[in-house]
Amino acid sequence: MSSYVTKAVIPAAGLGTRFLPATKAMPKEMLPVVDKPAIQYVVEEAVASGLHDVLLVTGRNKNALENHFDRNAELEDALEKKGDRDKLLKVSYSTSLADMHYVRQGDPKGLGHAVLRAKMHIGHEPFAVLLGDDIIDARDPLLARMLEVQHALNTTVVALMEVPPESIHLYGAAAVVETDDDDVVRITGLVEKPSRENAPSNYAVIGRYVLRPEIFDILEKTEPGKGGEIQLTDALQGLATAPAWTGGVHGVIFRGRRYDTGDRLDYLKAIVQMAVAREDLGPDLLPWLKEFATTAGPAETAPIPTLPALTPAAVAPAPDAPAADAPAADALSAEAPAPAKPVVVKPAATKPKPAARELVPTAGA
C-alpha cells in the first residue's frame, strides 16, 4: 500500500432539497458562487493539493456535472471567432483542470455508501474525500495540511472545526486527545449529530477526510444508522477503536474560512464574502454593502410577494384515479341522463368569387 495520496473522491449525489425549486432540474453542486459552480471550487482545492485524479460519485439528473468538466466545442468556437480570449480561457480551464472520473451511487444510502462506491477506483491506497457542500477558502489551505499529517503518521485524518455547543447537533462530534502539534488531535470516538448534552466535545467533523483503504472493509459491515443511511461517521468510529496497525484516526483542527453552500443563508454569505475578496468586484461591492446595511429601511426589507402555496385540493388527481367522493358506478348508470344528440355543424356557405374585372384603357392612354 502506497502511503502517498493521489486520488480524491467527491460525493455529489444529493438531491439538494433545501434549494428547491432551483435544484429540481439542476444539481445543487452547479449552483454558482459568484461566477463559478460550487463543485469547481472543490475540484480546484484537490488539484491545488496535488490530487489530479478526481472521482465524482453522482446520481440521476447530474449530467450537468460531467458536462461542466467536458469540452463545449460550439461555445469555444463562438468565443474564438469573437476574439473573446478571457471567456474562452474560463470555459476551457475546467476541461483540463483534472483527470475526471464518474460513478453513479444508485440508491441514496448515505455518505458512507457513496464513499464505498469508490472502492474499485481507489484500490488499496489512501485517498481524500471532499464534500461538495463545503468550500474551503484558498487563502486558508486545509487539505494540504491533512495530507501532510496522513503521510507523517500513516493514519486516517478528519477535518475538525470548533462550533458553538448549540450547533453541534448539526455535525458529527469527536472525542479527542491532544498531541504535540497544536492543530492535530487523536480521535478516540465519534458520534453522528448528537444532542448538546450527549456531545463528547464541540469539535465538529467538516467535509474533508483523508482515509486509509481499510475504511472500505468497515463500511461494508456498517449497519444503517441515523436516517436509515450508512454513516461515514459510524465507520470512522470503528476505525478509531480498531487495532493500532490500522493507524487510528487523527483530526486536523481548522481555524480558517469555510463556506457551507448546502445551507441557503450560508450560501448567500459565501457569495458575498468571496465577491468582496475579488479584485474585479470587491472595490464596488463593499462600499455598496456598507451603505445598504446602514440605510436599508422598510421599503427595502418588506417581504417580497410570493405565489400562494399549492394545497392538496389544487393538485389534480391522476388521470386514472377516480375522485375521492365520486359516486359508485351502478349509481351513475341508473341516474345518468340519455346522451345528447350530436350536433352537426354545417360548413358555412362559401360565396362565389367575383369575376376578375377586365382593365379597359382610358382615352388618351
N, C-alpha and C positions, 0 to 999 in steps of 0.2 A: 504494500500500500504506500503510495506516494504521500508525503506529508505536505506537499505544495498544493495549494488550491488553484485550479484552473477554470472551474465551471461555476456558473451562477444559475439558480432556479428562481423564477418569478411566478408565483401563483397568481393567476388573473382570470379565474373562472367565476367569480362572484357575480350576483345579479344586479348589484347596485341599487337595491330598492329604496335606499334613503334619498336617491336623487331622481326618483320617478316624478314626472313622465320623461325627463330628459334622457334617461337610460333605457327607455322602452325599446329603442332600436339602435342605440349606440352604447358600446362598452363604457363603463364608468372610468376605466383607465385611459380613455381617449378624451375625457373632459380637459379642456385647455387650462393650463396655469400660465396666464398671460398669453403667450402665443405658441406654446409647445404643449403637447398632451402630457399628462402626468406620467405615463409609462415611459416616456423618453428620458425624463429626469432620472428615473430609477435605472434604466439601462446605461445611461451615461455614468452614473455612480459606479456601477460594476466595472465598466471599461476603464474608468479613471483609477480603479484599484487593481488593474491588471488582469481582469477576468473578461476575456473576449468571447468565450463560448457561453451563450446565454440560451436557456430553455424556458419558454413561456408555457405554463400549464393553463390552457384556455378551456372554454366551454362553447355551447351553442351561441350563435349570434355574435361571435367575437372575431369574425373575419377581418374587421377593420384594423385589428392589431397587426395581423400579418401584412395587410395592405400598406400600413404605415411604414413598415420596415422593408418594403419591397419597392422596386422602381415604378415610377409612373411616367412611362415614356412620352405619352401625349403632353402631359403638363411640362415635362422637362424640355420637350421640343418647342412648345409655345414660348416658354421663358427664354430659351436660347435665341429664337427668332426675334424676340422683342429686345434682346440685349440686356435683360434684367439679370445680371450675374449674381447680385446679392440674394435674390429669392431662389435662384437656381441652386446656389450653394446650400441654402437652408433645406431645400427639398431633397437634394441628393445626399446630404450629410447623414440622415437617418438610415439610408440604404446601406452605407458602408461602415456604419457605426460598430457593428459586432457580427459575429457568426451566429445568426439567429436560428433557433430550432423551436418546434411546436409540438405539443401533445395535448390531446383532449382529456379532461378529468373524467368525463362521463357523468356518473352520479355525483351530485354535490354532497359529499360526506364529510366535509370539514377540511381544515388546513392540513391536518396530519395525512389525510387521504391524498390531498393534492401533492404533498411532498413525496409520498410513496409512489405516485405515478412517474416520478423522475428516476426511479431505480435503474431501469435499463439504460438510460442515457448516462447516468453518473458512474455506474460500475462500483469499483472498490476504492474510491478516492474521497477525501474530504471535499466539501462543496459549500458554497454560500447560498443562503436563501434571503431574498429581498422581497418584502411585501409591497405590492403596487400602490397601496394607500398611503404609505409613509414616504415623504420626500425629506431627505437629509440635505441641509444647506451645504453646497460645495465648499463654502468657506470654513466649514467645521467637519473635516473628514472623520468618519466613524468606521466604515468597513475596512479601510487600510489598517487601522489600529487593531481591529478584531483579527484580521489575517495574521498580523504580527504576533499576537498573543497565541493564536492557534498553532503557529509554526514553532514557537518557543516551547510550548507546553504539550503539544500534540494532544489537544483536548477539544471538546466541543465548547463553542463560545456563543453566548447570548448577549444581545444589547439590552442594557437596563437604563431606566431613567427614573429619577425621583419624582413622584407625583404627590399632590395633596392627598392625605388619607381618605378624604371623602370621594376621591375619584378612583381609588384602587379597584373598586368593583368592576370597572370597565376593562381591566387588563388581567393578564396572568401576573401573579405576585411571587417573588423569590425570597426564600430564606437564605441569608448569605453569611459568610465568614470572611473577615478581612485578610488581605495578603500584604506582601511587602510593597506592592505597587498601589499607589493612591487610587488609580482608576480601575483596578482589577480586584474582583472578589471571587471566592469559591462558592458555588451554589450548592446547598445541601438539600433543598426541597423547592417544589414549585406547586402553586395552586392556581387553577384556572378561575378567574373572575370571582374572588372570594368577597364576602361581606367585609365591611370595615373592621368589624370585631374579630373576624377569623383570619385576617390577612397576616402572614408572617412578617411582613415589612411593607413599606411604601415604595419599594423598588419594583417598578413595573417593567415587564418584558415588552419591548417595542420591536418593530418589524425588521430586524436584522439578526441573522443567525449564521454561524459557520459550524457545520455539522460533520461529525465523523460518520463513515458509512454504516457503522453499527446501528444507527438510528433506524435503518430500514427494517432490520430484524425485529426491533422493538415495536415499530409501527404495525408490522404485520400481525402482532399478537395483542395490540392495544384494543380494548373494547371501546365502543362508542361511549362518550362521556356527556358533558352538558350539551343539550340541544340534540342529542342523538347522533352527534358527529364524532369523528376520530380526531381528538385534540392533540396537536403537536406538543402542547404543554404537558399532557399526561405522559407522552413518550419520553420527553426530556426529564421528567421526574424519575422515570425508570432508569435512565442513563445516569442521573445524578447519584443514585444509590447502587449502581452496578459495581462490579469488581474494579479494582484500581487500574488493571491493564487497559480498561476502556478509556482511560483519561479523565473520566468525570466530566463535570460541567463547570465552566467559569463564566463570569459576567464582566463585560466592559461597561463601566458607568459613563453614560453620555451626558455631557453638560452643554451641548451646543444647540443649534437651531434646528428644529424638526417641525414639519408641517403635515398634519393629518388631513389628507384630501378625501377621506372617507366620511367626514362629517361636514354638513353644509356650512355651518358657521366657520369652522376651522379652514374649510376650503376657500371661503371668501377672504379670510385673514391671510391665507397663504398667497393668494393673488396680489393683495395689497402690499404685503411685506416684500415679495420678490420683485414687484414692479417698482417699488420705491428704490430698490437697490440697483436698478438698471440705469445705465448712463443715458439711454435714449428716452426714458420715461420719468425717472425719479425727479429731475430738476423741475419739471412742470407739475407732476402729480403731488409731491409732498406739500408745496405751498397751498394747492387747492384743497387737500385733505384737512390741513390745519384751519383754513378758512371755513370749510364746510362744517367741521366739528364745532366751531365757535359760533357760527351764525345760523345753523340749521334751526328752523322754527317749526310751528305746527304744520305749515303747508308742505314742508319737505318730509316730515315724519308721519304724515297722515297715511293710514292704511290704503294700499292700492286695491281697488275693487277687483274681485276675482269672480269667475263663473261659479254659480251655485253647485254644491256637491251633488253628484248623482245619488238618488235614493233607489231602493230596490224596485219601487213602482215605476221608475223612469227607465228601467232596463227591460227591453223587450224580451219575452221568452224565446227559447229556441224554436225554430220553425216546426219541429215535430213534437213539441211538448204542449199539451193542452193547458189552457189557463186553469189556475187553481180552483176557481169557482164555476167552471164550465158544467152545464147540466149533463146528465147521463145521455148516452147515445139513443136509447129507446125513447126517452122523453123528447129528444129532438125530432125523431121520426114521427111521433104522434102529433106533435103540435106544429110541425113545420108547415108553412103555407105552400100552396101549389106554386111551382116555379113560374115566374113571369114569362109571357111570350117574348121571344127575342124581337127586338126592334130592328127592322130592316131600314137601313139608311140608304135612300136612293141618291146616286150621284147627281149633283146639280147639273141642270141642262146647260150645255155649252152653247154660247152664242156663236153663230157663223161669223167667221172673219170677214170684214168688209173687203170688197174687191179693191184691188190696187188701182189707184187713180192714175190716169194717163196724163203725163205732163204735156201741155199744149203750149208751144212757143207763143209769146205775145207779139203783137205787131211791133215791128221795128227791131225785133231781136235779131 
